[in-house]
Amino acid sequence: MADILIVEKESIVAEDIRRSLQNLGYSVSAAVSSGDEAFQKMRENLPDLILVDIVLKGNMDGIEAAETIRSQFNVPVVYLTAYVDEKLLERAQMTEPSGYILKPFEDRELHTVIDTAIRKHKMETK
């Protein structure tokens, strides 16, 4: 199954997501809380997909991190968010993410969004 990098500011939430992903058969390369940490992990091990919270710790938000990651590494990005602010979502849409997941979410939803994003990315890069 696919290898996933989790970028989530709350360590408890990241651990819950990790467990859910592993129960669904995915491997998790790492769970980090900032964009800078995400870049470091990307350099060490390129995952098949990145789950990124829109709000992160550090000097950049998840949208900035995702935009840079996509341009440098060409890896699909799925946003995680508990916020439904229109301006924030408009900014996120401009980065052309592979999907969104609104918190809280069910494992079934997580699996569907990830599977669709990875399949679409594979077809686009053939």
Secondary structure, 3 states (H helix, E strand, C coil): CCEEEEECCCHHHHHHHHHHHHHCCCEEEEEECEHHHHHHHHHHCCCCEEEEECCCECCCCHHHHHHHHHHHHCCCEEEEECCCCHHHHHHHHCCCCCEEEECCCCHHHHHHHHHHHHHHHHHHCC
